[in-house]
Amino acid sequence: MCKDCRRQFVENPTNQPVSDEKKSLINRLLMEKIPLAGIARAVCVSERWLQSHVNEIYESAETEVAVTVKKKAV
């Protein structure tokens, strides 16, 4: 615990940041419609982290869709 701000830290953390390579693999697996629990087990990340990663992806995705109307053949 920090004596100044009283924030708690883990001395020897076992969780490491998820690498860009692992994120790329996760993104490819998400496109295959594999359940999140399966992806989390296969890639060794927590389901909580994976859900927050998916939420970030959807928040940054374009939400407007361009629609073109085709003329009907007579």
mmCIF file as gemmi writes it, N, C-alpha and C atoms, coordinates in Angstrom:
data_model
loop_
_atom_site.group_PDB
_atom_site.id
_atom_site.type_symbol
_atom_site.label_atom_id
_atom_site.label_alt_id
_atom_site.label_comp_id
_atom_site.label_asym_id
_atom_site.label_entity_id
_atom_site.label_seq_id
_atom_site.pdbx_PDB_ins_code
_atom_site.Cartn_x
_atom_site.Cartn_y
_atom_site.Cartn_z
_atom_site.occupancy
_atom_site.B_iso_or_equiv
_atom_site.pdbx_formal_charge
_atom_site.auth_seq_id
_atom_site.auth_asym_id
_atom_site.pdbx_PDB_model_num
ATOM 1 N N . MET Axp A 1 ? 0.851 -1.168 0 1 0 ? 1 A 1
ATOM 2 C CA . MET Axp A 1 ? 0 0 0 1 0 ? 1 A 1
ATOM 3 C C . MET Axp A 1 ? 0.903 1.239 0 1 0 ? 1 A 1
ATOM 4 N N . CYS Axp A 2 ? 0.544 2.216 -0.823 1 0 ? 2 A 1
ATOM 5 C CA . CYS Axp A 2 ? 1.296 3.465 -0.873 1 0 ? 2 A 1
ATOM 6 C C . CYS Axp A 2 ? 1.021 4.271 0.396 1 0 ? 2 A 1
ATOM 7 N N . LYS Axp A 3 ? 2.09 4.718 1.017 1 0 ? 3 A 1
ATOM 8 C CA . LYS Axp A 3 ? 1.922 5.454 2.271 1 0 ? 3 A 1
ATOM 9 C C . LYS Axp A 3 ? 1.367 6.85 2.039 1 0 ? 3 A 1
ATOM 10 N N . ASP Axp A 4 ? 1.543 7.397 0.826 1 0 ? 4 A 1
ATOM 11 C CA . ASP Axp A 4 ? 1.043 8.735 0.534 1 0 ? 4 A 1
ATOM 12 C C . ASP Axp A 4 ? -0.433 8.725 0.128 1 0 ? 4 A 1
ATOM 13 N N . CYS Axp A 5 ? -0.774 7.924 -0.89 1 0 ? 5 A 1
ATOM 14 C CA . CYS Axp A 5 ? -2.146 7.957 -1.415 1 0 ? 5 A 1
ATOM 15 C C . CYS Axp A 5 ? -3.004 6.78 -0.931 1 0 ? 5 A 1
ATOM 16 N N . ARG Axp A 6 ? -2.399 5.824 -0.234 1 0 ? 6 A 1
ATOM 17 C CA . ARG Axp A 6 ? -3.088 4.655 0.316 1 0 ? 6 A 1
ATOM 18 C C . ARG Axp A 6 ? -3.608 3.696 -0.766 1 0 ? 6 A 1
ATOM 19 N N . ARG Axp A 7 ? -3.104 3.845 -1.996 1 0 ? 7 A 1
ATOM 20 C CA . ARG Axp A 7 ? -3.496 2.937 -3.068 1 0 ? 7 A 1
ATOM 21 C C . ARG Axp A 7 ? -2.802 1.602 -2.872 1 0 ? 7 A 1
ATOM 22 N N . GLN Axp A 8 ? -3.513 0.518 -3.198 1 0 ? 8 A 1
ATOM 23 C CA . GLN Axp A 8 ? -2.948 -0.813 -3.026 1 0 ? 8 A 1
ATOM 24 C C . GLN Axp A 8 ? -2.389 -1.33 -4.347 1 0 ? 8 A 1
ATOM 25 N N . PHE Axp A 9 ? -1.255 -2.004 -4.265 1 0 ? 9 A 1
ATOM 26 C CA . PHE Axp A 9 ? -0.605 -2.595 -5.422 1 0 ? 9 A 1
ATOM 27 C C . PHE Axp A 9 ? -0.287 -4.053 -5.119 1 0 ? 9 A 1
ATOM 28 N N . VAL Axp A 10 ? -0.162 -4.854 -6.162 1 0 ? 10 A 1
ATOM 29 C CA . VAL Axp A 10 ? 0.235 -6.25 -6.024 1 0 ? 10 A 1
ATOM 30 C C . VAL Axp A 10 ? 1.741 -6.319 -6.231 1 0 ? 10 A 1
ATOM 31 N N . GLU Axp A 11 ? 2.448 -6.937 -5.292 1 0 ? 11 A 1
ATOM 32 C CA . GLU Axp A 11 ? 3.912 -6.954 -5.347 1 0 ? 11 A 1
ATOM 33 C C . GLU Axp A 11 ? 4.435 -7.742 -6.545 1 0 ? 11 A 1
ATOM 34 N N . ASN Axp A 12 ? 3.962 -8.943 -6.737 1 0 ? 12 A 1
ATOM 35 C CA . ASN Axp A 12 ? 4.397 -9.774 -7.868 1 0 ? 12 A 1
ATOM 36 C C . ASN Axp A 12 ? 3.166 -10.207 -8.659 1 0 ? 12 A 1
ATOM 37 N N . PRO Axp A 13 ? 2.655 -9.352 -9.532 1 0 ? 13 A 1
ATOM 38 C CA . PRO Axp A 13 ? 1.413 -9.678 -10.241 1 0 ? 13 A 1
ATOM 39 C C . PRO Axp A 13 ? 1.598 -10.862 -11.189 1 0 ? 13 A 1
ATOM 40 N N . THR Axp A 14 ? 0.583 -11.702 -11.274 1 0 ? 14 A 1
ATOM 41 C CA . THR Axp A 14 ? 0.618 -12.823 -12.203 1 0 ? 14 A 1
ATOM 42 C C . THR Axp A 14 ? -0.071 -12.465 -13.515 1 0 ? 14 A 1
ATOM 43 N N . ASN Axp A 15 ? -0.957 -11.474 -13.506 1 0 ? 15 A 1
ATOM 44 C CA . ASN Axp A 15 ? -1.639 -11.046 -14.726 1 0 ? 15 A 1
ATOM 45 C C . ASN Axp A 15 ? -0.748 -10.072 -15.483 1 0 ? 15 A 1
ATOM 46 N N . GLN Axp A 16 ? -0.574 -10.322 -16.756 1 0 ? 16 A 1
ATOM 47 C CA . GLN Axp A 16 ? 0.24 -9.465 -17.609 1 0 ? 16 A 1
ATOM 48 C C . GLN Axp A 16 ? -0.666 -8.799 -18.636 1 0 ? 16 A 1
ATOM 49 N N . PRO Axp A 17 ? -0.26 -7.645 -19.175 1 0 ? 17 A 1
ATOM 50 C CA . PRO Axp A 17 ? -1.061 -7.008 -20.23 1 0 ? 17 A 1
ATOM 51 C C . PRO Axp A 17 ? -1.199 -7.946 -21.425 1 0 ? 17 A 1
ATOM 52 N N . VAL Axp A 18 ? -2.334 -7.855 -22.103 1 0 ? 18 A 1
ATOM 53 C CA . VAL Axp A 18 ? -2.585 -8.7 -23.268 1 0 ? 18 A 1
ATOM 54 C C . VAL Axp A 18 ? -1.824 -8.108 -24.452 1 0 ? 18 A 1
ATOM 55 N N . SER Axp A 19 ? -1.027 -8.934 -25.111 1 0 ? 19 A 1
ATOM 56 C CA . SER Axp A 19 ? -0.194 -8.466 -26.223 1 0 ? 19 A 1
ATOM 57 C C . SER Axp A 19 ? -1.048 -8.143 -27.444 1 0 ? 19 A 1
ATOM 58 N N . ASP Axp A 20 ? -0.489 -7.329 -28.341 1 0 ? 20 A 1
ATOM 59 C CA . ASP Axp A 20 ? -1.183 -6.986 -29.583 1 0 ? 20 A 1
ATOM 60 C C . ASP Axp A 20 ? -1.405 -8.234 -30.436 1 0 ? 20 A 1
ATOM 61 N N . GLU Axp A 21 ? -0.457 -9.157 -30.391 1 0 ? 21 A 1
ATOM 62 C CA . GLU Axp A 21 ? -0.592 -10.406 -31.155 1 0 ? 21 A 1
ATOM 63 C C . GLU Axp A 21 ? -1.788 -11.214 -30.652 1 0 ? 21 A 1
ATOM 64 N N . LYS Axp A 22 ? -1.94 -11.283 -29.337 1 0 ? 22 A 1
ATOM 65 C CA . LYS Axp A 22 ? -3.065 -12.02 -28.752 1 0 ? 22 A 1
ATOM 66 C C . LYS Axp A 22 ? -4.383 -11.315 -29.059 1 0 ? 22 A 1
ATOM 67 N N . LYS Axp A 23 ? -4.385 -9.977 -29.041 1 0 ? 23 A 1
ATOM 68 C CA . LYS Axp A 23 ? -5.596 -9.221 -29.387 1 0 ? 23 A 1
ATOM 69 C C . LYS Axp A 23 ? -6.001 -9.474 -30.83 1 0 ? 23 A 1
ATOM 70 N N . SER Axp A 24 ? -4.996 -9.559 -31.712 1 0 ? 24 A 1
ATOM 71 C CA . SER Axp A 24 ? -5.274 -9.843 -33.122 1 0 ? 24 A 1
ATOM 72 C C . SER Axp A 24 ? -5.912 -11.221 -33.283 1 0 ? 24 A 1
ATOM 73 N N . LEU Axp A 25 ? -5.394 -12.21 -32.563 1 0 ? 25 A 1
ATOM 74 C CA . LEU Axp A 25 ? -5.973 -13.551 -32.597 1 0 ? 25 A 1
ATOM 75 C C . LEU Axp A 25 ? -7.406 -13.527 -32.065 1 0 ? 25 A 1
ATOM 76 N N . ILE Axp A 26 ? -7.624 -12.818 -30.973 1 0 ? 26 A 1
ATOM 77 C CA . ILE Axp A 26 ? -8.959 -12.718 -30.389 1 0 ? 26 A 1
ATOM 78 C C . ILE Axp A 26 ? -9.921 -12.093 -31.393 1 0 ? 26 A 1
ATOM 79 N N . ASN Axp A 27 ? -9.491 -11.039 -32.079 1 0 ? 27 A 1
ATOM 80 C CA . ASN Axp A 27 ? -10.353 -10.387 -33.067 1 0 ? 27 A 1
ATOM 81 C C . ASN Axp A 27 ? -10.725 -11.338 -34.2 1 0 ? 27 A 1
ATOM 82 N N . ARG Axp A 28 ? -9.776 -12.163 -34.632 1 0 ? 28 A 1
ATOM 83 C CA . ARG Axp A 28 ? -10.083 -13.155 -35.678 1 0 ? 28 A 1
ATOM 84 C C . ARG Axp A 28 ? -11.061 -14.206 -35.158 1 0 ? 28 A 1
ATOM 85 N N . LEU Axp A 29 ? -10.891 -14.632 -33.909 1 0 ? 29 A 1
ATOM 86 C CA . LEU Axp A 29 ? -11.8 -15.624 -33.339 1 0 ? 29 A 1
ATOM 87 C C . LEU Axp A 29 ? -13.206 -15.057 -33.161 1 0 ? 29 A 1
ATOM 88 N N . LEU Axp A 30 ? -13.296 -13.769 -32.842 1 0 ? 30 A 1
ATOM 89 C CA . LEU Axp A 30 ? -14.607 -13.138 -32.71 1 0 ? 30 A 1
ATOM 90 C C . LEU Axp A 30 ? -15.361 -13.152 -34.035 1 0 ? 30 A 1
ATOM 91 N N . MET Axp A 31 ? -14.65 -13.024 -35.133 1 0 ? 31 A 1
ATOM 92 C CA . MET Axp A 31 ? -15.286 -13.045 -36.453 1 0 ? 31 A 1
ATOM 93 C C . MET Axp A 31 ? -15.824 -14.435 -36.793 1 0 ? 31 A 1
ATOM 94 N N . GLU Axp A 32 ? -15.34 -15.472 -36.108 1 0 ? 32 A 1
ATOM 95 C CA . GLU Axp A 32 ? -15.781 -16.845 -36.357 1 0 ? 32 A 1
ATOM 96 C C . GLU Axp A 32 ? -17 -17.233 -35.522 1 0 ? 32 A 1
ATOM 97 N N . LYS Axp A 33 ? -17.531 -16.288 -34.765 1 0 ? 33 A 1
ATOM 98 C CA . LYS Axp A 33 ? -18.733 -16.503 -33.946 1 0 ? 33 A 1
ATOM 99 C C . LYS Axp A 33 ? -18.539 -17.594 -32.895 1 0 ? 33 A 1
ATOM 100 N N . ILE Axp A 34 ? -17.349 -17.678 -32.349 1 0 ? 34 A 1
ATOM 101 C CA . ILE Axp A 34 ? -17.062 -18.602 -31.255 1 0 ? 34 A 1
ATOM 102 C C . ILE Axp A 34 ? -17.523 -17.932 -29.967 1 0 ? 34 A 1
ATOM 103 N N . PRO Axp A 35 ? -18.16 -18.65 -29.059 1 0 ? 35 A 1
ATOM 104 C CA . PRO Axp A 35 ? -18.614 -18.034 -27.8 1 0 ? 35 A 1
ATOM 105 C C . PRO Axp A 35 ? -17.466 -17.41 -27.021 1 0 ? 35 A 1
ATOM 106 N N . LEU Axp A 36 ? -17.758 -16.311 -26.314 1 0 ? 36 A 1
ATOM 107 C CA . LEU Axp A 36 ? -16.734 -15.599 -25.563 1 0 ? 36 A 1
ATOM 108 C C . LEU Axp A 36 ? -16.057 -16.49 -24.537 1 0 ? 36 A 1
ATOM 109 N N . ALA Axp A 37 ? -16.808 -17.345 -23.882 1 0 ? 37 A 1
ATOM 110 C CA . ALA Axp A 37 ? -16.219 -18.232 -22.873 1 0 ? 37 A 1
ATOM 111 C C . ALA Axp A 37 ? -15.184 -19.156 -23.512 1 0 ? 37 A 1
ATOM 112 N N . GLY Axp A 38 ? -15.461 -19.638 -24.707 1 0 ? 38 A 1
ATOM 113 C CA . GLY Axp A 38 ? -14.518 -20.505 -25.412 1 0 ? 38 A 1
ATOM 114 C C . GLY Axp A 38 ? -13.261 -19.765 -25.828 1 0 ? 38 A 1
ATOM 115 N N . ILE Axp A 39 ? -13.434 -18.537 -26.307 1 0 ? 39 A 1
ATOM 116 C CA . ILE Axp A 39 ? -12.279 -17.731 -26.695 1 0 ? 39 A 1
ATOM 117 C C . ILE Axp A 39 ? -11.415 -17.434 -25.472 1 0 ? 39 A 1
ATOM 118 N N . ALA Axp A 40 ? -12.061 -17.068 -24.358 1 0 ? 40 A 1
ATOM 119 C CA . ALA Axp A 40 ? -11.328 -16.752 -23.131 1 0 ? 40 A 1
ATOM 120 C C . ALA Axp A 40 ? -10.501 -17.954 -22.666 1 0 ? 40 A 1
ATOM 121 N N . ARG Axp A 41 ? -11.079 -19.149 -22.721 1 0 ? 41 A 1
ATOM 122 C CA . ARG Axp A 41 ? -10.349 -20.356 -22.315 1 0 ? 41 A 1
ATOM 123 C C . ARG Axp A 41 ? -9.197 -20.655 -23.265 1 0 ? 41 A 1
ATOM 124 N N . ALA Axp A 42 ? -9.454 -20.551 -24.578 1 0 ? 42 A 1
ATOM 125 C CA . ALA Axp A 42 ? -8.445 -20.918 -25.569 1 0 ? 42 A 1
ATOM 126 C C . ALA Axp A 42 ? -7.265 -19.957 -25.576 1 0 ? 42 A 1
ATOM 127 N N . VAL Axp A 43 ? -7.521 -18.67 -25.315 1 0 ? 43 A 1
ATOM 128 C CA . VAL Axp A 43 ? -6.471 -17.661 -25.414 1 0 ? 43 A 1
ATOM 129 C C . VAL Axp A 43 ? -5.896 -17.314 -24.037 1 0 ? 43 A 1
ATOM 130 N N . CYS Axp A 44 ? -6.491 -17.868 -22.996 1 0 ? 44 A 1
ATOM 131 C CA . CYS Axp A 44 ? -6.036 -17.647 -21.613 1 0 ? 44 A 1
ATOM 132 C C . CYS Axp A 44 ? -6.159 -16.188 -21.179 1 0 ? 44 A 1
ATOM 133 N N . VAL Axp A 45 ? -7.344 -15.614 -21.384 1 0 ? 45 A 1
ATOM 134 C CA . VAL Axp A 45 ? -7.67 -14.291 -20.856 1 0 ? 45 A 1
ATOM 135 C C . VAL Axp A 45 ? -8.947 -14.442 -20.035 1 0 ? 45 A 1
ATOM 136 N N . SER Axp A 46 ? -9.192 -13.484 -19.162 1 0 ? 46 A 1
ATOM 137 C CA . SER Axp A 46 ? -10.411 -13.564 -18.358 1 0 ? 46 A 1
ATOM 138 C C . SER Axp A 46 ? -11.613 -13.172 -19.205 1 0 ? 46 A 1
ATOM 139 N N . GLU Axp A 47 ? -12.772 -13.737 -18.869 1 0 ? 47 A 1
ATOM 140 C CA . GLU Axp A 47 ? -13.994 -13.384 -19.583 1 0 ? 47 A 1
ATOM 141 C C . GLU Axp A 47 ? -14.331 -11.914 -19.367 1 0 ? 47 A 1
ATOM 142 N N . ARG Axp A 48 ? -14.013 -11.401 -18.2 1 0 ? 48 A 1
ATOM 143 C CA . ARG Axp A 48 ? -14.278 -9.99 -17.906 1 0 ? 48 A 1
ATOM 144 C C . ARG Axp A 48 ? -13.446 -9.088 -18.816 1 0 ? 48 A 1
ATOM 145 N N . TRP Axp A 49 ? -12.15 -9.402 -18.97 1 0 ? 49 A 1
ATOM 146 C CA . TRP Axp A 49 ? -11.308 -8.601 -19.862 1 0 ? 49 A 1
ATOM 147 C C . TRP Axp A 49 ? -11.812 -8.708 -21.294 1 0 ? 49 A 1
ATOM 148 N N . LEU Axp A 50 ? -12.16 -9.933 -21.715 1 0 ? 50 A 1
ATOM 149 C CA . LEU Axp A 50 ? -12.622 -10.156 -23.081 1 0 ? 50 A 1
ATOM 150 C C . LEU Axp A 50 ? -13.892 -9.367 -23.359 1 0 ? 50 A 1
ATOM 151 N N . GLN Axp A 51 ? -14.825 -9.351 -22.418 1 0 ? 51 A 1
ATOM 152 C CA . GLN Axp A 51 ? -16.069 -8.602 -22.615 1 0 ? 51 A 1
ATOM 153 C C . GLN Axp A 51 ? -15.779 -7.106 -22.741 1 0 ? 51 A 1
ATOM 154 N N . SER Axp A 52 ? -14.863 -6.581 -21.938 1 0 ? 52 A 1
ATOM 155 C CA . SER Axp A 52 ? -14.535 -5.156 -22.044 1 0 ? 52 A 1
ATOM 156 C C . SER Axp A 52 ? -13.842 -4.866 -23.381 1 0 ? 52 A 1
ATOM 157 N N . HIS Axp A 53 ? -13.031 -5.798 -23.874 1 0 ? 53 A 1
ATOM 158 C CA . HIS Axp A 53 ? -12.381 -5.644 -25.183 1 0 ? 53 A 1
ATOM 159 C C . HIS Axp A 53 ? -13.426 -5.61 -26.293 1 0 ? 53 A 1
ATOM 160 N N . VAL Axp A 54 ? -14.391 -6.513 -26.226 1 0 ? 54 A 1
ATOM 161 C CA . VAL Axp A 54 ? -15.472 -6.551 -27.221 1 0 ? 54 A 1
ATOM 162 C C . VAL Axp A 54 ? -16.277 -5.254 -27.17 1 0 ? 54 A 1
ATOM 163 N N . ASN Axp A 55 ? -16.564 -4.763 -25.973 1 0 ? 55 A 1
ATOM 164 C CA . ASN Axp A 55 ? -17.308 -3.511 -25.835 1 0 ? 55 A 1
ATOM 165 C C . ASN Axp A 55 ? -16.547 -2.353 -26.474 1 0 ? 55 A 1
ATOM 166 N N . GLU Axp A 56 ? -15.236 -2.301 -26.295 1 0 ? 56 A 1
ATOM 167 C CA . GLU Axp A 56 ? -14.418 -1.253 -26.915 1 0 ? 56 A 1
ATOM 168 C C . GLU Axp A 56 ? -14.498 -1.327 -28.435 1 0 ? 56 A 1
ATOM 169 N N . ILE Axp A 57 ? -14.466 -2.548 -28.97 1 0 ? 57 A 1
ATOM 170 C CA . ILE Axp A 57 ? -14.544 -2.722 -30.425 1 0 ? 57 A 1
ATOM 171 C C . ILE Axp A 57 ? -15.88 -2.192 -30.942 1 0 ? 57 A 1
ATOM 172 N N . TYR Axp A 58 ? -16.986 -2.561 -30.278 1 0 ? 58 A 1
ATOM 173 C CA . TYR Axp A 58 ? -18.305 -2.136 -30.741 1 0 ? 58 A 1
ATOM 174 C C . TYR Axp A 58 ? -18.511 -0.638 -30.581 1 0 ? 58 A 1
ATOM 175 N N . GLU Axp A 59 ? -17.937 -0.037 -29.545 1 0 ? 59 A 1
ATOM 176 C CA . GLU Axp A 59 ? -18.07 1.407 -29.358 1 0 ? 59 A 1
ATOM 177 C C . GLU Axp A 59 ? -17.336 2.174 -30.448 1 0 ? 59 A 1
ATOM 178 N N . SER Axp A 60 ? -16.232 1.622 -30.939 1 0 ? 60 A 1
ATOM 179 C CA . SER Axp A 60 ? -15.46 2.317 -31.965 1 0 ? 60 A 1
ATOM 180 C C . SER Axp A 60 ? -15.954 2.002 -33.379 1 0 ? 60 A 1
ATOM 181 N N . ALA Axp A 61 ? -16.871 1.052 -33.514 1 0 ? 61 A 1
ATOM 182 C CA . ALA Axp A 61 ? -17.377 0.673 -34.832 1 0 ? 61 A 1
ATOM 183 C C . ALA Axp A 61 ? -18.296 1.755 -35.388 1 0 ? 61 A 1
ATOM 184 N N . GLU Axp A 62 ? -18.3 1.877 -36.702 1 0 ? 62 A 1
ATOM 185 C CA . GLU Axp A 62 ? -19.162 2.844 -37.371 1 0 ? 62 A 1
ATOM 186 C C . GLU Axp A 62 ? -20.613 2.392 -37.214 1 0 ? 62 A 1
ATOM 187 N N . THR Axp A 63 ? -21.464 3.308 -36.815 1 0 ? 63 A 1
ATOM 188 C CA . THR Axp A 63 ? -22.849 2.934 -36.542 1 0 ? 63 A 1
ATOM 189 C C . THR Axp A 63 ? -23.809 3.312 -37.667 1 0 ? 63 A 1
ATOM 190 N N . GLU Axp A 64 ? -23.364 4.126 -38.593 1 0 ? 64 A 1
ATOM 191 C CA . GLU Axp A 64 ? -24.237 4.499 -39.698 1 0 ? 64 A 1
ATOM 192 C C . GLU Axp A 64 ? -24.002 3.566 -40.873 1 0 ? 64 A 1
ATOM 193 N N . VAL Axp A 65 ? -25.106 3.225 -41.545 1 0 ? 65 A 1
ATOM 194 C CA . VAL Axp A 65 ? -25.025 2.318 -42.678 1 0 ? 65 A 1
ATOM 195 C C . VAL Axp A 65 ? -25.484 3.072 -43.916 1 0 ? 65 A 1
ATOM 196 N N . ALA Axp A 66 ? -24.71 2.994 -44.975 1 0 ? 66 A 1
ATOM 197 C CA . ALA Axp A 66 ? -25.1 3.635 -46.237 1 0 ? 66 A 1
ATOM 198 C C . ALA Axp A 66 ? -25.985 2.672 -47.018 1 0 ? 66 A 1
ATOM 199 N N . VAL Axp A 67 ? -27.177 3.125 -47.36 1 0 ? 67 A 1
ATOM 200 C CA . VAL Axp A 67 ? -28.126 2.295 -48.085 1 0 ? 67 A 1
ATOM 201 C C . VAL Axp A 67 ? -28.368 2.902 -49.449 1 0 ? 67 A 1
ATOM 202 N N . THR Axp A 68 ? -28.255 2.084 -50.478 1 0 ? 68 A 1
ATOM 203 C CA . THR Axp A 68 ? -28.556 2.545 -51.834 1 0 ? 68 A 1
ATOM 204 C C . THR Axp A 68 ? -29.796 1.801 -52.309 1 0 ? 68 A 1
ATOM 205 N N . VAL Axp A 69 ? -30.682 2.537 -52.955 1 0 ? 69 A 1
ATOM 206 C CA . VAL Axp A 69 ? -31.92 1.955 -53.458 1 0 ? 69 A 1
ATOM 207 C C . VAL Axp A 69 ? -31.719 1.585 -54.906 1 0 ? 69 A 1
ATOM 208 N N . LYS Axp A 70 ? -31.989 0.324 -55.216 1 0 ? 70 A 1
ATOM 209 C CA . LYS Axp A 70 ? -31.863 -0.142 -56.602 1 0 ? 70 A 1
ATOM 210 C C . LYS Axp A 70 ? -33.198 0.051 -57.312 1 0 ? 70 A 1
ATOM 211 N N . LYS Axp A 71 ? -33.12 0.428 -58.566 1 0 ? 71 A 1
ATOM 212 C CA . LYS Axp A 71 ? -34.342 0.587 -59.359 1 0 ? 71 A 1
ATOM 213 C C . LYS Axp A 71 ? -34.814 -0.796 -59.792 1 0 ? 71 A 1
ATOM 214 N N . LYS Axp A 72 ? -36.132 -0.981 -59.752 1 0 ? 72 A 1
ATOM 215 C CA . LYS Axp A 72 ? -36.715 -2.259 -60.163 1 0 ? 72 A 1
ATOM 216 C C . LYS Axp A 72 ? -36.746 -2.336 -61.693 1 0 ? 72 A 1
ATOM 217 N N . ALA Axp A 73 ? -36.488 -3.523 -62.195 1 0 ? 73 A 1
ATOM 218 C CA . ALA Axp A 73 ? -36.539 -3.738 -63.632 1 0 ? 73 A 1
ATOM 219 C C . ALA Axp A 73 ? -37.993 -3.761 -64.08 1 0 ? 73 A 1
ATOM 220 N N . VAL Axp A 74 ? -38.239 -3.168 -65.234 1 0 ? 74 A 1
ATOM 221 C CA . VAL Axp A 74 ? -39.613 -3.109 -65.727 1 0 ? 74 A 1
ATOM 222 C C . VAL Axp A 74 ? -39.857 -4.198 -66.73 1 0 ? 74 A 1
